[in-house]
Amino acid sequence: MRNTAVPASKKRRKRILARAKGFQDGRRKLRAAIDAVNKAEAFAYVGRKQKKRQYRRLWNVRINAACRSRDINYSRFIHGLKLAGIELNRKMLADLAVTDEAAFDQLVEQAKQSIAAQG
């Protein structure tokens, strides 16, 4: 009896078609499904990189908005924090700006004082 790879290839095809479930067009055809899954994986890879950039931009916008309402701009605020030796990342600063305004006010005051002391 001839040995075939039917169980393995059927499993592979089934896995690819399952990954393409919910896609548009002729995604029940194996060739189209393979192409669609490969394209989706490529987009997903790029998207994971873009997500990091987009979140950092969002945090910067939130910090800048909070700073401008307290009469200091984003770049002077970040510079003042560095001079004061405060090493909070932008994610935490944005979270403080939204959730704990009193703590953010203290950070702004420290940044302003360290800028004034420097120059």
trRosetta pair geometry for C-beta under 8 A, 3 or more apart (Angstrom, degrees):
i j d omega theta_ij theta_ji phi_ij phi_ji
5 8 4.8 -51 180 49 90 113
5 9 5.2 87 116 -23 95 103
6 9 6.1 -63 -136 44 26 102
6 10 5.8 27 166 -21 66 112
7 10 5.9 -59 -144 38 25 111
7 11 6.3 27 157 -20 62 108
8 11 5.7 -56 -150 35 30 112
8 12 6.4 30 152 -20 65 106
9 12 5.5 -50 -146 35 36 114
9 13 6.3 36 154 -18 67 104
10 13 5.8 -53 -146 38 31 110
10 14 6.1 32 154 -21 64 109
11 14 5.7 -55 -145 37 28 113
11 15 6.3 31 154 -22 63 106
12 15 5.8 -55 -150 33 29 112
12 16 6.5 25 154 -16 64 105
13 16 5.9 -56 -149 37 32 108
13 17 6.2 26 156 -14 67 109
13 30 5.7 -47 -140 -113 102 122
14 17 5.9 -57 -144 41 29 108
14 18 6.2 32 154 -23 64 108
15 18 5.7 -55 -148 34 28 113
15 19 6.6 30 153 -20 63 104
16 19 5.7 -53 -152 33 33 111
16 20 6.5 21 152 -11 65 109
16 30 6.7 65 93 -147 135 78
16 33 5.3 112 140 124 99 118
16 34 5.8 -11 -171 -84 142 70
16 37 5.9 -118 -156 -8 81 159
17 20 5.7 -61 -146 43 34 107
17 21 7.1 65 147 -55 61 81
17 27 7.8 134 -143 147 68 78
17 28 6.7 46 -146 -139 114 52
17 30 7.0 -61 -66 -101 99 66
17 33 5.3 -26 -98 -160 58 167
18 21 5.6 -18 -161 -21 39 117
19 33 7.6 118 70 174 86 102
19 37 4.7 58 109 -118 125 125
19 40 7.7 -179 153 68 103 142
20 23 4.8 -59 -175 16 76 132
20 27 4.4 -162 155 179 119 112
20 28 7.9 -173 103 -76 124 35
20 32 7.9 114 -161 111 157 77
20 33 3.9 -118 -10 -146 164 93
20 36 5.1 84 -126 83 111 126
20 37 5.4 -84 -67 -57 90 96
21 27 7.7 167 -91 124 22 129
23 27 4.0 136 81 -93 108 161
23 33 7.4 147 53 -121 143 69
23 36 4.9 86 -177 166 164 149
23 40 7.5 -103 -92 -56 126 136
24 27 6.8 110 78 -23 20 121
25 32 6.5 -127 116 178 111 140
25 36 7.8 -180 62 -78 114 136
26 29 4.6 9 149 10 107 117
26 32 4.7 99 93 31 90 171
27 32 5.7 -120 -100 116 40 110
27 33 5.1 93 -170 -91 66 79
27 36 5.6 -34 -117 21 104 164
28 33 7.1 43 -114 -57 8 120
29 32 4.5 63 74 21 101 110
29 33 6.4 -178 82 -15 46 91
30 33 5.6 -62 -145 38 27 112
30 34 6.3 31 158 -24 66 103
31 34 5.8 -51 -150 30 29 111
31 35 6.6 26 153 -14 63 105
32 35 5.8 -55 -150 39 33 110
32 36 6.1 31 153 -19 67 110
33 36 5.6 -56 -143 39 31 111
33 37 6.1 30 158 -19 66 107
34 37 6.0 -57 -146 37 26 108
34 38 6.3 26 156 -18 63 108
35 38 5.9 -58 -149 37 28 110
35 39 6.3 26 155 -17 65 109
36 39 5.8 -56 -147 38 30 110
36 40 6.2 31 154 -21 65 108
37 40 5.6 -53 -145 37 31 113
37 41 6.3 32 155 -19 64 104
38 41 5.8 -55 -149 35 30 110
38 42 6.5 31 152 -20 63 105
39 42 5.6 -53 -151 34 33 112
39 43 6.4 30 153 -16 66 105
40 43 5.8 -55 -148 39 32 109
40 44 6.2 35 152 -23 65 107
41 44 5.5 -51 -144 35 32 114
41 45 6.4 38 154 -24 64 102
42 45 5.8 -51 -152 30 31 112
42 46 6.7 25 153 -12 63 105
43 46 5.8 -57 -149 41 33 108
43 47 5.9 38 152 -25 67 110
44 47 5.4 -54 -144 36 30 116
44 48 6.6 36 156 -25 63 99
45 48 6.1 -51 -156 26 29 109
45 49 7.2 22 149 -11 60 103
46 49 5.8 -60 -161 37 38 109
46 50 6.2 33 148 -18 72 110
47 50 5.5 -55 -140 40 35 110
47 51 6.2 47 157 -34 67 99
48 51 5.8 -41 -147 20 30 117
48 52 7.6 33 154 -18 55 98
49 52 6.3 -55 -167 27 36 109
49 53 7.1 28 144 -11 66 106
50 53 5.5 -58 -155 39 43 111
50 54 5.9 39 152 -21 75 109
51 54 5.8 -57 -143 38 30 110
51 55 6.3 29 159 -19 65 105
52 55 6.1 -55 -148 35 27 108
52 56 6.6 25 155 -16 61 107
53 56 5.9 -60 -154 36 31 109
53 57 6.4 29 152 -18 67 107
54 57 5.6 -53 -148 37 34 112
54 58 6.3 37 152 -21 65 104
55 58 5.5 -52 -148 35 34 114
55 59 6.4 36 154 -20 66 102
55 91 7.5 12 150 -97 113 99
56 59 5.7 -51 -148 35 33 111
56 60 6.4 34 153 -20 64 105
56 90 6.3 70 -145 81 73 145
57 60 5.7 -55 -149 36 32 112
57 61 6.4 33 153 -20 65 105
58 61 5.8 -54 -149 35 31 111
58 62 6.4 29 154 -17 65 106
58 94 7.4 73 119 -150 76 160
59 62 5.8 -57 -149 38 31 110
59 63 6.2 30 155 -18 67 106
59 90 4.3 106 128 141 135 104
59 91 5.6 -76 -106 -88 149 44
59 93 7.1 93 176 69 106 91
59 94 3.9 -115 -144 -35 78 147
60 63 5.8 -54 -145 37 31 110
60 64 6.1 32 156 -20 65 109
60 74 6.7 57 -173 -158 82 148
60 90 6.2 -20 -67 -162 67 141
60 94 7.9 -54 -34 -73 23 120
61 64 5.7 -56 -146 38 28 112
61 65 6.3 29 156 -20 64 106
62 65 5.8 -53 -147 35 30 110
62 66 6.4 26 156 -15 64 107
62 94 4.2 75 81 -143 131 100
62 97 5.6 151 146 81 96 138
62 98 6.4 -32 -173 -51 132 105
63 66 5.8 -60 -150 40 30 109
63 67 6.1 29 153 -21 67 109
63 74 5.9 93 108 -126 98 100
63 77 7.1 -167 160 95 106 146
63 78 8.0 64 141 -62 144 97
63 90 6.4 -88 -30 -152 145 87
63 93 5.1 28 -102 124 122 117
63 94 5.4 -80 -50 -81 86 74
63 97 5.8 -170 -104 -33 52 155
64 67 5.7 -55 -143 37 29 111
64 68 6.2 28 160 -20 65 107
64 73 7.0 4 -145 -168 86 66
64 74 3.8 -35 -99 -63 87 123
65 68 6.1 -54 -144 35 27 108
65 69 6.8 25 156 -16 60 105
65 97 7.7 115 74 160 84 140
66 69 6.1 -59 -156 34 31 109
66 70 6.9 9 151 -1 63 113
66 97 3.6 -111 -47 -155 166 122
66 98 7.7 -105 -70 -54 133 53
66 101 7.9 -153 -148 -122 116 82
66 104 6.0 -55 165 166 138 148
67 70 5.8 -77 -156 49 35 100
67 72 5.0 -81 -179 85 97 82
67 73 6.1 87 121 -159 126 16
67 74 5.5 155 44 -79 151 52
67 76 8.0 156 175 65 137 86
67 77 4.6 -97 -121 -42 140 151
67 108 6.7 167 -123 -111 72 114
68 71 7.7 56 -167 -72 35 19
68 72 7.5 -120 -85 68 33 40
68 73 6.3 31 -84 -106 82 59
68 74 7.8 -26 -43 -40 89 76
70 104 8.0 -159 -33 131 155 99
70 105 6.8 -172 -117 -116 141 69
70 108 4.8 -27 131 -165 151 166
72 76 5.3 -122 -174 88 94 117
72 77 5.1 115 125 -66 120 92
72 80 7.5 -34 -175 2 147 147
72 108 6.0 170 30 -157 138 102
72 111 6.8 127 156 100 165 124
72 112 6.2 -124 -76 -77 142 98
73 76 5.3 83 59 18 77 103
73 77 6.8 -140 97 -10 35 95
74 77 5.7 -62 -150 35 27 114
74 78 6.4 21 159 -15 66 107
75 78 5.9 -52 -146 37 32 108
75 79 6.2 32 154 -18 64 109
76 79 5.5 -55 -144 40 32 114
76 80 6.1 36 154 -23 66 107
76 111 7.3 115 133 151 73 117
76 115 6.3 22 -176 -96 97 156
77 80 5.7 -55 -148 36 27 112
77 81 6.5 28 154 -19 62 104
77 108 6.5 -41 -126 -118 109 74
77 111 5.1 34 -147 153 56 165
78 81 5.7 -51 -150 34 32 112
78 82 6.6 32 151 -19 63 104
79 82 5.8 -55 -152 35 32 111
79 83 6.4 32 151 -18 66 105
79 111 7.7 100 75 -164 58 104
79 115 6.8 72 103 -93 103 107
80 83 5.6 -53 -147 37 33 111
80 84 6.2 27 155 -14 66 109
80 110 7.1 142 147 111 108 63
80 111 2.8 93 107 -171 132 79
80 112 6.2 7 -142 -47 158 27
80 113 7.9 104 -166 49 117 50
80 114 4.9 134 -163 66 75 106
80 115 4.5 -55 -96 -39 102 102
81 84 5.7 -60 -145 43 31 108
81 86 4.4 -81 -164 68 85 108
81 87 7.9 143 151 -75 104 30
81 88 7.1 -83 -170 36 141 91
81 107 6.8 7 -96 -176 108 101
81 110 7.4 66 -103 101 61 105
81 111 5.2 -28 -51 -95 65 106
81 114 7.8 140 -71 49 15 148
82 85 7.7 43 179 -71 31 26
82 86 7.7 -87 -66 53 23 67
83 111 7.7 107 49 -143 101 59
83 114 4.0 157 101 151 113 123
83 115 6.6 137 41 -70 154 53
83 117 7.8 166 148 66 130 102
83 118 5.6 -73 -148 -53 150 136
84 110 4.9 78 -133 153 163 105
84 111 6.3 -98 -10 -90 135 48
84 113 7.5 74 -90 74 119 91
84 114 4.0 -121 -62 -51 86 153
86 107 6.7 171 152 -138 168 95
86 110 6.6 88 -31 113 141 140
86 111 7.8 -80 35 -72 136 84
88 92 4.6 -113 -176 86 102 124
88 93 5.3 125 116 -58 118 87
88 96 7.6 -2 166 -5 156 140
88 107 7.5 -51 25 -125 145 142
89 92 5.3 91 59 13 72 100
89 93 7.1 -137 102 -5 36 92
90 93 5.4 -53 -141 39 37 114
90 94 6.1 39 159 -21 69 104
91 94 6.1 -57 -150 36 26 108
91 95 6.5 25 152 -18 61 109
92 95 5.5 -54 -147 37 33 113
92 96 6.3 35 154 -19 66 104
93 96 5.8 -54 -148 37 31 110
93 97 6.3 35 152 -24 64 105
93 104 7.6 100 -164 -118 67 98
93 107 7.4 -163 -129 140 92 166
94 97 5.6 -51 -147 32 32 115
94 98 6.6 21 157 -11 64 107
95 98 6.1 -64 -151 41 30 103
95 99 5.8 -12 168 14 70 118
95 100 7.9 28 129 17 73 95
96 99 6.6 -72 -123 54 23 84
96 100 5.0 -52 -149 59 67 98
96 103 5.2 -97 -158 94 115 114
96 104 4.7 150 134 -69 100 93
96 107 7.0 72 121 -2 150 145
97 101 7.4 43 -161 -102 37 63
97 104 4.9 108 -95 -113 53 154
100 103 4.2 18 129 23 118 116
100 104 6.4 141 97 -18 70 88
101 104 5.4 -57 -146 41 37 112
101 105 6.2 47 152 -28 69 101
102 105 5.6 -48 -151 29 31 115
102 106 6.9 33 150 -18 61 101
103 106 5.7 -51 -155 32 36 113
103 107 6.7 37 148 -19 65 102
104 107 5.5 -50 -151 35 38 114
104 108 6.4 41 150 -21 67 102
105 108 5.7 -53 -150 34 32 112
105 109 6.5 32 152 -18 65 104
106 109 5.7 -53 -148 36 33 111
106 110 6.4 33 153 -18 65 104
107 110 5.7 -54 -148 37 32 111
107 111 6.3 33 153 -20 65 106
108 111 5.6 -54 -149 36 31 112
108 112 6.3 31 153 -19 65 105
109 112 5.7 -53 -146 37 32 111
109 113 6.3 31 155 -19 65 106
110 113 5.7 -54 -145 37 31 111
110 114 6.3 27 158 -17 65 107
111 114 6.0 -57 -146 38 28 107
111 115 6.4 28 155 -18 63 106
112 115 5.8 -57 -150 36 30 110
112 116 6.3 28 154 -18 65 108
113 116 5.7 -56 -146 39 31 110
113 117 6.1 30 156 -20 66 108
114 117 5.6 -50 -141 37 32 112
114 118 6.4 37 156 -26 62 105
115 118 5.8 -55 -150 31 30 112
115 119 7.0 -42 173 34 60 96
116 119 7.5 -108 -153 55 20 58
